[in-house]
Amino acid sequence: MWTDERVELLKKLWAEGLSASQVAKQLGGVTRNAVIGKVHRLGLSGRATPSRPARARPQAPRTLVRGRPDPLTAEAREEEQQRSQSAQKAEAAHIEERGLEPVQRATVLTLTEHTCKWPIGDPGRPGFHFCGRGADHGSPYCTEHARLAYQPMQARRNRERDRMRKDRLVS
């Protein structure tokens, strides 16, 4: 199939910038994939010229993403940052209240099928970790986090409805 003459012709056509499909047609009796495989085995890399002239890619239409109606002032930004920090401190305090030992905290590298995979914190911020306590048999979570994750539908609906009412009253 790959005689010395055909290999030389392949090298010549490839160096001229023909595509694998074009080379296969010129050689006859081989597929495009066979040409690609042979090119890789021979270690042929760059081409003398591109097989096609580079086309300018059409710009994707831009969509308007609405942000906040008013830009945040420096004071508002600082206030928002303070709220975020206080929420993080409250989460850390809540974790300590629950008795989660720092030794039990797990990273994505230390998780096993027997550790709780409940995420704690913001994945984009330092200090993010997973619970790491022993997981219940057949569950990715410890008992406490399984209770949070798997709730009866009615209780969840009631809580969401109450939250929506509260949001409407605040607005």
C-alpha positions in Angstrom: 0.0 0.0 0.0 2.6 2.6 1.0 5.4 2.1 -1.5 8.5 4.3 -1.5 7.1 6.1 -4.6 3.7 6.7 -2.9 5.4 8.0 0.2 7.5 10.4 -1.8 4.4 11.6 -3.6 2.6 12.0 -0.3 5.5 14.1 1.0 5.5 16.3 -2.1 1.8 16.9 -2.1 1.7 17.6 1.6 4.6 20.1 1.3 2.6 21.8 -1.5 -0.2 22.5 1.0 -2.8 20.0 -0.2 -5.3 18.8 2.3 -5.4 15.2 3.4 -8.5 14.7 1.3 -6.8 16.2 -1.7 -3.7 14.0 -1.2 -5.9 10.9 -0.9 -7.6 11.7 -4.2 -4.3 12.2 -5.9 -2.8 9.0 -4.6 -6.0 7.0 -5.1 -6.8 3.9 -3.1 -6.3 5.5 0.3 -8.6 7.3 2.7 -8.1 10.7 4.1 -7.5 9.1 7.5 -4.8 6.9 6.1 -3.1 10.0 4.7 -3.3 11.8 8.1 -1.9 8.7 9.9 1.0 8.4 7.5 1.7 12.1 7.8 1.9 11.8 11.6 4.0 8.7 11.4 6.5 10.3 9.0 6.6 13.3 11.3 5.6 15.8 8.6 4.7 19.0 10.3 4.4 22.4 8.7 3.3 23.0 5.2 4.9 25.3 2.6 1.6 27.0 2.1 -1.8 26.7 3.7 -4.3 24.5 1.9 -6.8 27.3 1.9 -6.4 31.1 2.3 -7.2 32.2 5.7 -10.7 33.6 5.9 -11.8 36.3 8.2 -14.2 34.9 10.7 -17.5 36.7 10.8 -18.1 38.5 14.1 -20.7 36.9 16.2 -23.6 39.3 16.9 -23.1 40.9 20.2 -25.9 40.6 22.7 -26.6 43.4 25.2 -26.1 42.1 28.8 -28.0 44.3 31.2 -26.1 45.1 34.3 -27.3 47.2 37.2 -29.4 50.2 36.1 -27.1 52.6 37.9 -23.3 52.2 38.1 -22.2 51.5 41.7 -20.6 54.4 43.5 -17.4 53.8 45.4 -19.4 53.9 48.6 -21.9 51.3 47.3 -19.1 49.0 46.2 -17.4 49.3 49.6 -20.7 48.5 51.3 -21.3 45.5 49.0 -17.8 44.2 49.8 -18.3 44.6 53.5 -21.6 42.6 53.2 -19.8 39.9 51.3 -17.0 39.7 53.9 -19.5 39.6 56.8 -21.4 36.8 55.0 -18.1 34.8 54.7 -17.4 35.4 58.4 -20.9 34.2 59.3 -20.4 31.0 57.2 -17.1 30.4 58.9 -18.7 30.8 62.3 -21.6 28.5 61.3 -19.1 25.9 60.2 -17.3 26.1 63.6 -20.7 26.0 65.4 -21.4 22.7 63.7 -18.2 21.3 65.1 -16.5 20.8 61.7 -12.9 20.3 62.6 -10.3 21.9 60.2 -8.7 18.5 59.8 -12.0 17.3 58.2 -11.9 19.9 55.5 -11.2 18.4 52.1 -9.9 19.6 48.8 -10.9 18.2 45.5 -7.7 16.2 45.6 -8.4 14.6 48.9 -12.0 13.6 48.4 -12.7 9.9 48.3 -16.0 7.9 47.9 -16.2 7.8 51.7 -15.9 11.6 52.4 -18.7 14.2 52.3 -18.5 16.3 49.1 -20.6 19.2 50.4 -19.0 22.4 49.1 -18.3 25.1 51.6 -17.6 28.7 50.5 -17.2 30.2 47.1 -15.1 28.1 44.6 -13.6 31.3 43.2 -12.3 32.5 46.6 -9.5 31.3 48.9 -10.6 29.0 51.7 -13.0 27.0 49.5 -13.2 23.4 50.6 -15.5 20.4 51.0 -16.9 19.1 54.2 -14.7 16.0 54.3 -16.5 14.2 57.1 -17.5 10.5 56.7 -20.2 10.1 54.1 -23.2 7.9 54.7 -23.2 4.6 52.8 -24.4 5.2 49.3 -24.5 9.0 49.7 -22.0 11.7 48.6 -22.8 13.6 51.9 -22.5 13.2 55.6 -25.8 12.9 57.6 -26.1 16.6 58.2 -25.5 17.6 54.6 -27.7 14.8 53.3 -30.6 16.3 55.3 -29.9 19.7 53.6 -29.6 18.2 50.1 -32.5 15.7 50.2 -35.5 17.5 51.5 -39.2 16.6 51.2 -40.7 18.5 48.3 -43.5 20.2 50.3 -41.0 21.7 52.8 -38.9 23.0 50.0 -41.9 24.6 48.3 -43.1 26.2 51.5 -39.6 27.7 52.1 -39.3 29.0 48.5 -42.8 30.5 48.7 -42.0 32.3 52.0 -38.7 33.6 50.5 -40.6 35.0 47.4 -43.1 36.7 49.7 -40.3 38.3 51.7 -38.6 39.5 48.5 -41.8 41.1 47.3 -42.2 42.9 50.6 -38.6 44.2 50.6 -38.8 45.5 47.0 
